[in-house]
Amino acid sequence: MAELNMDKLQELAGKLVGDASSALSILLAYMGDQTGVYRAMADGDWRTAKEIAAIADVDARYLQDMLSANAANGYVTYDADSKQFYLTPEQVAIFATEESPANMHGMLQIIVAQYASYEKAMDVFRTGEGRPWGEHHSCQFCGTDRFFRPGYEANLIENWIPALNGVKEKLEAGGTIADIGCGRGSSSVMMAESFPNSNIYGYDIHGPSIDDAREKAAAAHINNIHFETVGANDIDLDKAYDLACMFDSLHDMGDPVGIARHIRKGLKPGGTLMVVEPMAGDKTEDNLHPLGGLFYAASTLVCLPNSRAQDVGLCLGAQAGPEKLSQVLHDAGFSSVRVAATTPTNIILEATN
């Protein structure tokens, strides 16, 4: 063994201890969400663990240590003098407010889903075989919807669609939208509500997610939306779409070039494909930061195996970057591809014929 730099060794070991503490606190935070602990603290009042446990109907002794673990990681706040726990406004936004753009529980559900099926993940990693989206733990589906929804709510109608050339005006007058890989339908419902003169068609290969999407649309009393369980390559092209959307899904496709080519054939003259993808640079070194680490991890466990489970299995990955994504769209026959907008977590591409 090479001679060790003890300072660097201690620094790395200390980081790992912190990561381990956070990893277990993620499970505890998931438990706090699912059992209503954070909702019981949402008003920001200071309470003892016993008082919070009475509101959330959980065991007080377990809660004492759970909240202490959370406090050690900054998820909740503890007052040593009164021995009470509370949430700051920022902690309320992240942990206790479902409609907050900062809510992070969807990400926690995705992590829990991966740990819950770690044996399958290990087998896939060893063998290089594919793993279809539908074979993941159920937390993966609701977690993915919950993770991406706040970003869509904050940007889709106000920023992304207006950034596309002439698209907003078409949809306001009455157009046709294809939401490809729509999952549980959050993006479809947002567009249906915002553009009541347009018809929205949501497509996804995962039947249970489409069932949830239909329930979501019914609960919102929306009539200009239609959902279908179908693979992207089998979408009906007879409808002719003004706008086709792919939200964080193109990189999951086995044959993204072929699928983009199929979608292009279904666009009306002057129609637009909007591709929303995780923010990434074009080089690995551009993405070596915490957000890039998160996306690379998700890519390893979910995106690459899902692509490999399909025909072609191109394996773009969740950090493909604008250059590679643009090349896919050009290879599919789109004559114009540009970055229309960005957020800290997403890049939005506009592709036209």
C-alpha positions, 0 to 999 in steps of 0.5 A: 500500500502506498504511503497514506496522507493522514490529513486526506485520509481523515478528511475522506473518512469524515466525509463518508461519516457525514454521507452515512449519517445523511443516508440514514436520515433520508430514510428517516425523513421519508418516514417523517413524510409518510407518517405526517411528522413534518406536517405536524410541525408545519406551523413552525411552533416549538414542541417537544417530541412527545407533543409532536408524536401526539399530533402525528400519532407516532411513538414518542420515544422513537420520534425523539431520536429520529428528530435528533438525527434530523437535527444533526443533519440540519433537517429540523431545528432543536432548541437546547434550552426548551428541549423542543424541535421546530421547523424554520420557514426554509425547512417547512418549504422543503419538508412540510409543504407539498405545493412548495417548489422546494419540496424534496420528498420526491427525491427521497422516495426515489432513493428509498425505492432504489435501496428497497430493490438493491439486490436487483440493482446489483444483479443488473450492474454485474450482468449489464442486462436491462431493467425496464421502468415498470420493474422498479419499486412503486416508490420510484413512480410516485417519487419521480412525479413528486420530484419533477412536478415542482420544477414543472409547476414553476417553469413549464407554463411561465417560462418554457413554453413561452421560450418556444417560437410561436408555440404559446400563441398556437396553444392559446388559440387551440392546438394539439399537444403530445406529452410523451413519457407523461408518467403520472400526468402532472405535466399533461394536467398543467398544460390542459388547465393552462390551454383549455382550447387545446387538446392534450394527449399523454402517452406512457408505456407504464400502465399504472402511471397512466391509471394515476394520470387519469385519476388526476385529470378526473379529480381536476375536472379536466375534459381536454386531456386523453391518456393512453398506455403505449410506447413512444414508437407506437404513438398514433401519428394521425392526430398531427401535433402542434407541440410534442413534449418529452419531459426528462424521458428522451435519455431513458429511451432505448432508441432516442433517434428513432423515437424522435424521428417518429415524433417528427413525422407526427408534427404539423408543418411548423410543429415543435418538439420540446425536450426537457432534460437534466442539466448537464455539461458536455464533458464529464468534468463539467458535471463533477458536483453534487447535482451531477453526482445525483444525476449520474447515480440515477442514471446508473440505477434507472436510466441506463438499465431502462434504455438497455432493456429496449431495442437499440439500447443507446444508453444516453444517460441522464448527463448526456449534455446539450451537444449529444442531445442536439446530435440525436435530434439532428440525426432524427431529421430535425433541421433546427435545434436550439437551447430555448431555456435553462434552469439550475436543474434542466435544459430545454431544447427546441427542435423544429423541421 
